[in-house]
């Protein structure tokens, strides 16, 4: 079997080592006589899987004790509503809009309560970050929401641009979590869907400071209350057991790569050679995002001649390079080069792109 070079935006590539271990343990997890999918979520076997996954995640991200780690369901999209349900507490919240996903987060939060757009770059096509002068913050806001990496538009907030604003900072890190070191203490809450850098779809990670628990009104559903989920160890109801198991294997794989510092260096090199390919193509390929905020995980690009889009994708499929079609809302192409996408895979993509440009330029 020859596996493809997978550049899908999500669900996305998983480390082959993780897939092989899951394959080996599928019918009998470490002598339990059954699959993780078949065991009780309250049995000692799965409880040990959950505990190890949380411990490894805390080690990787340096998560302090005052933060609760929740393994939830519903995707990051559910968090667009769950966050204001828990944190607004009758107040207003600020949102900085830098792409499609932060725009969706605002729209959903507005269904729950009072929300302000503190800054938006929509007029520039979501190709840059707002300047300090463009950001109008409310010092009394319940929280400030940002999307630190926009999957569709390929805009990433550099770590050094994340500053203390005096209110709790809430971050959607779905498409670049675990790709670089992060100072968790800068944030009140971090959330991420799993299907980019954590594991398979179905798990939603929430890391929340304990000071933000217990503010939800009594009339929201119990399963939506962070405090209740934290009190019950993410197991008020049956959690996504197999997804958590795979996430745990991914965390262990990341530790073998040298943790977040190690994978950060690999990701920087992958992004460098791909952007270099685009920028040195003589205009055959272009990326519209300001260089100072280009995403290292999601790289959108367009061909100078849109008539070549279909032949490009057909040739890519022939070369077993898949997942390059851009999001339907923006078109063009997009290569998602998450942690599990190897440097070898990115070199194969660059080789294909250079060859295609040579033959069609």
C-alpha positions as CSV (number, residue, x, y, z in Angstrom):
1,X,0.0,0.0,0.0
2,X,1.3,3.5,-0.9
3,X,-0.2,6.2,1.2
4,X,-0.9,9.6,-0.3
5,X,0.8,12.9,0.5
6,X,-2.2,14.3,2.5
7,X,-2.6,18.1,2.7
8,X,-6.2,18.1,3.8
9,X,-7.3,21.0,6.1
10,X,-9.2,18.6,8.4
11,X,-9.8,15.8,9.1
12,X,-6.1,15.8,8.4
13,X,-3.0,13.6,8.3
14,X,-2.2,11.7,11.5
15,X,1.3,10.4,12.3
16,X,1.8,7.0,10.7
17,X,3.4,5.7,13.9
18,X,0.1,6.5,15.7
19,X,-2.0,4.8,13.1
20,X,0.1,1.7,13.3
21,X,-0.1,1.5,17.1
22,X,-3.8,2.0,17.0
23,X,-4.0,-0.8,14.4
24,X,-2.0,-3.1,16.6
25,X,-4.1,-2.4,19.6
26,X,-7.5,-2.3,17.8
27,X,-8.8,-5.7,18.9
28,X,-7.0,-5.9,22.2
29,X,-5.8,-2.8,24.0
30,X,-2.8,-3.8,26.2
31,X,-4.2,-7.2,27.3
32,X,-7.7,-5.8,28.1
33,X,-9.2,-8.3,25.7
34,X,-11.2,-5.7,23.9
35,X,-10.9,-2.5,21.8
36,X,-10.8,0.9,23.4
37,X,-14.1,1.5,21.5
38,X,-15.6,-1.4,23.4
39,X,-14.5,-0.7,27.0
40,X,-16.4,1.2,29.7
41,X,-15.5,4.8,29.9
42,X,-15.6,4.5,33.7
43,X,-13.5,1.4,33.8
44,X,-9.9,1.5,35.1
45,X,-8.5,0.9,31.6
46,X,-10.1,3.9,30.0
47,X,-9.6,6.1,33.0
48,X,-5.9,5.4,32.8
49,X,-5.9,6.4,29.1
50,X,-7.7,9.7,29.9
51,X,-5.4,10.5,32.8
52,X,-2.3,9.8,30.7
53,X,-3.6,11.9,27.8
54,X,-4.2,14.9,30.1
55,X,-0.8,14.5,31.8
56,X,1.0,14.4,28.5
57,X,-0.9,17.4,27.2
58,X,-0.1,19.4,30.4
59,X,3.6,18.5,30.0
60,X,3.6,19.5,26.3
61,X,1.9,22.8,26.7
62,X,3.1,23.6,30.2
63,X,-0.5,23.9,31.5
64,X,-0.5,25.1,35.1
65,X,-2.6,23.5,37.8
66,X,-5.0,26.4,37.9
67,X,-6.3,25.4,34.5
68,X,-8.8,22.7,33.8
69,X,-8.4,20.4,30.8
70,X,-11.7,19.3,29.3
71,X,-12.2,16.7,26.5
72,X,-15.6,17.7,25.1
73,X,-17.6,17.1,21.9
74,X,-19.4,19.3,19.4
75,X,-16.4,20.7,17.7
76,X,-15.0,24.3,17.9
77,X,-18.3,25.4,16.3
78,X,-20.2,24.4,19.5
79,X,-17.7,26.5,21.5
80,X,-18.8,29.6,19.5
81,X,-22.0,29.4,21.6
82,X,-20.7,27.6,24.7
83,X,-18.1,30.3,25.4
84,X,-20.5,33.2,25.7
85,X,-23.0,30.9,27.5
86,X,-20.4,30.4,30.2
87,X,-18.4,33.7,30.2
88,X,-20.7,36.6,29.3
89,X,-22.5,36.7,32.7
90,X,-24.7,39.5,31.5
91,X,-21.8,41.6,30.2
92,X,-20.4,42.3,26.7
93,X,-17.5,40.6,25.0
94,X,-15.0,41.8,22.4
95,X,-14.1,39.9,19.2
96,X,-11.2,40.5,16.8
97,X,-12.2,39.2,13.3
98,X,-9.4,38.1,11.1
99,X,-11.0,35.5,8.9
100,X,-14.0,33.2,8.3
101,X,-13.8,31.3,11.6
102,X,-13.6,34.4,13.9
103,X,-16.5,35.9,11.8
104,X,-18.6,32.8,12.4
105,X,-17.7,32.9,16.2
106,X,-19.1,36.5,16.4
107,X,-22.3,35.6,14.5
108,X,-23.0,32.7,16.9
109,X,-22.1,34.6,20.0
110,X,-24.5,37.4,19.0
111,X,-27.3,34.8,19.4
112,X,-26.3,34.4,23.1
113,X,-25.7,38.0,24.2
114,X,-24.0,41.3,23.7
115,X,-20.9,41.1,21.5
116,X,-18.7,43.9,20.0
117,X,-16.4,43.6,17.0
118,X,-13.3,45.3,18.3
119,X,-11.5,45.1,15.0
120,X,-11.9,43.4,11.6
121,X,-9.8,43.1,8.5
122,X,-12.6,41.9,6.3
123,X,-12.3,45.0,4.0
124,X,-8.8,43.9,3.1
125,X,-10.0,40.3,2.3
126,X,-8.7,38.9,5.6
127,X,-5.1,39.1,4.3
128,X,-3.5,40.8,7.3
129,X,-3.9,41.4,11.1
130,X,-5.4,44.7,12.4
131,X,-3.0,47.4,13.5
132,X,-3.0,48.4,17.2
133,X,-4.7,51.7,16.1
134,X,-7.6,49.7,14.5
135,X,-8.3,47.7,17.7
136,X,-10.9,49.4,19.9
137,X,-11.2,47.4,23.1
138,X,-13.7,47.7,25.9
139,X,-11.7,47.6,29.2
140,X,-14.8,46.2,30.9
141,X,-15.4,43.3,28.5
142,X,-16.1,39.9,29.9
143,X,-13.4,38.6,27.5
144,X,-11.6,39.2,24.3
145,X,-11.9,36.5,21.6
146,X,-9.3,35.8,18.9
147,X,-8.7,33.1,16.4
148,X,-4.9,32.6,16.5
149,X,-4.8,30.8,13.2
150,X,-7.4,31.2,10.4
151,X,-7.6,27.9,8.6
152,X,-9.3,29.2,5.5
153,X,-7.5,32.5,4.9
154,X,-4.1,31.4,6.2
155,X,-3.6,34.2,8.7
156,X,-1.7,33.4,12.0
157,X,-1.1,35.6,15.0
158,X,2.6,35.5,15.9
159,X,3.2,34.6,19.5
160,X,4.9,38.0,20.2
161,X,1.7,39.8,19.0
162,X,-0.4,38.2,21.9
163,X,-0.4,40.8,24.7
164,X,-2.2,41.2,28.0
165,X,-5.3,43.5,27.5
166,X,-6.6,43.4,31.1
167,X,-9.5,41.1,30.3
168,X,-9.5,37.3,29.9
169,X,-8.2,36.3,26.4
170,X,-10.1,33.5,24.7
171,X,-8.5,31.8,21.7
172,X,-9.6,29.4,19.0
173,X,-6.4,27.5,18.3
174,X,-8.0,24.7,16.3
175,X,-5.7,24.7,13.3
176,X,-2.3,25.4,15.0
177,X,-2.5,24.1,18.5
178,X,0.5,22.0,19.5
179,X,2.5,23.4,16.5
180,X,4.6,25.8,18.5
181,X,5.2,26.6,22.2
182,X,2.5,28.7,23.8
183,X,2.4,30.6,27.1
184,X,-0.9,29.2,28.4
185,X,-1.0,31.7,31.2
186,X,-1.6,34.5,28.8
187,X,-5.1,33.0,28.1
188,X,-8.2,32.6,30.1
189,X,-9.5,29.9,27.8
190,X,-8.1,28.0,24.8
191,X,-10.2,25.7,22.6
192,X,-9.6,23.6,19.6
193,X,-11.3,21.0,17.5
194,X,-9.1,17.8,17.3
195,X,-9.1,17.1,13.6
196,X,-6.1,19.2,12.7
197,X,-3.2,18.6,15.1
198,X,-4.7,16.6,17.9
199,X,-6.4,13.5,16.5
200,X,-9.6,12.4,14.7
201,X,-12.7,14.5,14.5
202,X,-15.1,14.1,17.5
203,X,-12.9,15.5,20.3
204,X,-13.0,19.2,21.3
205,X,-10.3,20.4,23.7
206,X,-11.0,23.2,26.2
207,X,-8.3,24.5,28.5
208,X,-9.9,27.0,30.9
209,X,-8.7,28.9,34.0
210,X,-10.6,27.9,37.1
211,X,-11.5,31.6,37.8
212,X,-13.7,31.4,34.7
213,X,-15.7,28.5,36.0
214,X,-19.0,28.8,37.8
215,X,-20.3,32.0,36.0
216,X,-22.8,30.2,33.7
217,X,-26.5,31.0,34.3
218,X,-28.6,28.2,35.7
219,X,-30.8,28.0,32.6
220,X,-28.2,26.7,30.2
221,X,-28.0,22.9,29.6
222,X,-26.0,21.1,32.2
223,X,-23.8,19.5,29.5
224,X,-22.8,23.0,28.3
225,X,-21.6,24.2,31.7
226,X,-17.8,24.1,31.9
227,X,-17.9,24.0,35.7
228,X,-20.1,20.9,35.7
229,X,-17.9,19.2,33.0
230,X,-14.8,20.0,35.0
231,X,-16.3,18.7,38.2
232,X,-17.1,15.4,36.4
233,X,-13.7,15.1,34.8
234,X,-15.1,15.5,31.3
235,X,-17.4,12.5,32.0
236,X,-20.8,13.9,32.8
237,X,-21.8,11.8,29.8
238,X,-19.9,9.3,27.7
239,X,-16.9,11.1,26.2
240,X,-15.5,10.3,22.7
241,X,-13.3,7.5,24.1
242,X,-11.5,6.4,20.9
243,X,-10.8,9.9,19.8
244,X,-9.3,10.7,23.2
245,X,-7.2,7.5,23.0
246,X,-5.8,8.6,19.6
247,X,-5.2,12.1,20.9
248,X,-3.2,10.5,23.7
249,X,-1.0,8.6,21.2
250,X,-0.5,11.8,19.2
251,X,0.7,13.6,22.4
252,X,3.2,10.7,23.0
253,X,4.4,11.0,19.4
254,X,4.9,14.8,19.9
255,X,7.0,14.2,23.0
256,X,9.3,11.9,20.8
257,X,9.7,14.8,18.3
258,X,11.2,16.9,21.1
259,X,7.9,18.4,22.3
260,X,6.6,21.7,21.0
261,X,10.0,23.2,20.6
262,X,11.1,20.3,18.4
263,X,8.0,20.3,16.2
264,X,8.1,24.1,16.0
265,X,11.5,23.9,14.3
266,X,10.3,21.3,11.8
267,X,7.1,23.3,11.1
268,X,9.2,26.4,10.5
269,X,11.3,24.6,7.9
270,X,8.2,23.1,6.2
271,X,6.6,26.6,5.9
272,X,9.8,28.2,4.7
273,X,10.3,25.9,1.7
274,X,6.7,26.0,0.7
275,X,6.4,29.8,0.8
276,X,9.8,30.0,-0.9
277,X,8.4,27.9,-3.7
278,X,5.4,30.2,-4.1
279,X,7.3,33.5,-3.8
280,X,10.0,32.3,-6.3
281,X,7.6,31.1,-8.9
282,X,7.6,34.3,-10.9
283,X,3.9,35.0,-10.2
284,X,2.8,31.5,-11.4
285,X,1.7,31.0,-7.8
286,X,0.8,33.7,-5.3
287,X,-0.1,33.9,-1.6
288,X,-2.2,37.0,-0.7
289,X,-1.3,37.2,3.0
290,X,1.0,39.7,4.5
291,X,4.4,37.9,5.2
292,X,4.4,38.9,8.9
293,X,1.2,36.9,9.6
294,X,1.4,34.0,7.1
295,X,0.2,30.8,8.7
296,X,2.7,28.0,9.1
297,X,-0.1,25.5,9.1
298,X,-2.5,26.6,6.3
299,X,-1.0,28.0,3.1
300,X,-3.5,29.3,0.6
301,X,-2.3,30.1,-2.9
302,X,-3.7,30.9,-6.3
303,X,-2.5,30.1,-9.8
304,X,-2.0,33.1,-12.1
305,X,-4.3,31.4,-14.7
306,X,-7.4,30.1,-13.1
307,X,-8.0,27.9,-16.1
308,X,-5.1,25.8,-14.8
309,X,-6.8,25.0,-11.5
310,X,-8.5,21.8,-12.7
311,X,-5.4,20.5,-14.5
312,X,-3.3,21.3,-11.4
313,X,-5.6,19.3,-9.2
314,X,-5.8,16.4,-11.7
315,X,-2.0,16.3,-12.0
316,X,-1.7,16.5,-8.2
317,X,-4.0,13.5,-7.8
318,X,-2.0,11.6,-10.4
319,X,1.1,12.4,-8.3
320,X,-0.7,11.2,-5.1
321,X,-0.6,14.8,-3.7
322,X,-4.1,15.3,-2.3
323,X,-6.2,17.8,-0.3
324,X,-5.1,20.9,-2.2
325,X,-8.4,22.4,-3.3
326,X,-9.1,25.7,-1.5
327,X,-12.1,26.3,0.6
328,X,-15.3,26.8,-1.4
329,X,-15.7,30.3,0.0
330,X,-12.4,31.6,-1.3
331,X,-11.4,29.2,-4.1
332,X,-7.8,28.6,-5.3
333,X,-5.6,26.1,-3.5
334,X,-4.6,25.5,0.0
335,X,-1.9,23.2,1.5
336,X,-2.4,22.4,5.2
337,X,1.0,21.3,6.6
338,X,0.1,20.2,10.1
339,X,2.4,18.5,12.5
340,X,1.9,15.0,11.0
341,X,2.7,16.3,7.5
342,X,6.3,15.4,7.2
343,X,9.1,17.5,5.8
344,X,9.4,14.8,3.1
345,X,5.8,15.4,2.2
346,X,6.2,19.1,1.8
347,X,9.3,18.5,-0.3
348,X,7.2,16.3,-2.5
349,X,4.6,19.0,-2.8
350,X,7.2,21.6,-3.7
351,X,8.7,19.3,-6.3
352,X,5.3,18.8,-7.9
353,X,4.5,22.5,-7.9
354,X,7.8,23.4,-9.4
355,X,7.4,20.8,-12.1
356,X,3.8,21.8,-12.9
357,X,4.9,25.5,-13.2
358,X,7.8,24.5,-15.5
359,X,5.4,22.6,-17.8
360,X,2.6,25.1,-17.8
361,X,4.3,28.5,-17.3
